[in-house]
Amino acid sequence: MKQQMERLVLAARELGATNAAVIDVNKLVFSREFRHLCELNSCGRYGTNWTCPPGVGTLEELEGKIKKYDTGLLIQVVRQLEDSFDFEGMMKAKSDLEEVLEKVSIKIKKDFGYKDLFLLKAGACSICKECTYAIGEKCRFPEKAFPSVEACGIDVKELTTNCGIPYYNGKDTVSYVGVILFK
Ligand code: SF4
C-alpha cells in the first residue's frame, strides 16, 4: 500500500502537479468558521453556482460525502504571476489545476484500479459560461462539478502544512490546491 501511494504521488507530479501528497481523510477538520468565509461572499460567487454554498449542500452533507473515503491525494499547482494583479495568470493557474486533477483522476482509475472518486477543487465550477444555479435548473455536468476545498470548511493552509507542502510559494506566485478522494 505504501509503495502504491508513493507511485501515485510520483504519477501526480509527472502529470503536472507542483506538489502532491497522500492525505488521511479521517484527520480532516471541517470547520464552520471556514465555511462562513464562503458565506461572507468575498469572491462574489455565493448563491450563484452549484458548487458553492448554499447550492453545494450543507457542511454536514459534504462532510458525510467526504468521510465515505479513507484516502485522498492532495495536488498543488504553483505558478509565477507577472505581478499581484495578474488576474489572467491566476485564472490560467486555476485552469492548470483542473487539467492536472482530470489527468490524475484518469490515471487513478486506469492504472491504480480505484473506481469511486470524489474531488475537491479550487473555487467555483467554471465549466459552463453561465451556471444553471441562477435560473433554478439542474447542473449540466454533475459528474464533473465538485465542491471547492473551502466550501467543505477545510483550512487549505493547515491541510498543506500538515502534508509538508508550502502554502505560500513566494512573491507574485499563486498556489491552487485540489484533492482527489478515492476508494
Ligand atoms: S457544470 Fe455548469 S451547471 Fe454545473 S456547477 Fe458547473 S457551471 Fe454550474
Residues whose N, C-alpha, C, O or C-beta is under 5 A from the ligand:
A	BS01	SF4	W50 T51 C125 S126 I127 C128 C131 T132 K138 C139 R140 F141 A145
